[in-house]
Amino acid sequence: MQQGANLVVAAQRLDHKKTTANTYALRTAIMASLIEAMQAPPTEAMAAMHAQAGLQPA
C-alpha cells in the first residue's frame, strides 16, 4: 500500500523521476506478494483470504 500511495503523490506532483521510481517499487512489491502467495500451501492461502474478507472458512 505504501508504494501505491507514494506513486499517487509523485504523480500528483508531476515528478517524473519519482513517478518512474515508485512505479518500479510498486511492481516489485506486487511481484513479491504474488510469489509469496504462490509459495504458500493452498489451504493457508485460502484461509488468509477468507480472514481478510471477514468470511467463515468453508
N, C-alpha and C positions, 0 to 999 in steps of 0.2 A: 504494500500500500504506500509505503514511503517513497519508493521510486516513482510510482504513478503520480503522487502529489508533487514531487519535485519536477516532473515533466510538465505538469499543468502550469506550475508557477513560471518555469522557464519560457514556456510558450506564450503565456500571457505577457511576459516582459519583453517578448520578441528577441530573446537572447539565443541566437542561432547555435553558438558553440555549446551552451549549456543544454539546449533542447536536444542536440545531437548526442551529447554525452549521457543525458538522462534517458534517451531512447534506448541506447545500448545497455544501460544499467537495468532498465525495466525488462528488456529482452532476456538478459542474464538471469534476473530473478524469476521470471516465468519459466525459463528452461530448467532452472534448479528445482523449482516446485514440481514441475512435471516429472522430472527424473526421480525425485523423492517419492512422488505418488506411485510411479510405476514400479519402484523397488519394494514398496510395502506390500505385504500379503493382502490379497483382495478382501478378506474379512475385516481386517483392520481399517483399510481404506473406506470401506462401506460404512463401518461403524462411525468413523470420523465424519463422514459426510452427513450421516443421519444426525449426529450430535450437533453439528454446525447448523443444520436446518431445523433443529428442535423436534425431530421426528423420533418415534419409537422404533427400535430395530424390528425387522420382520421375523 
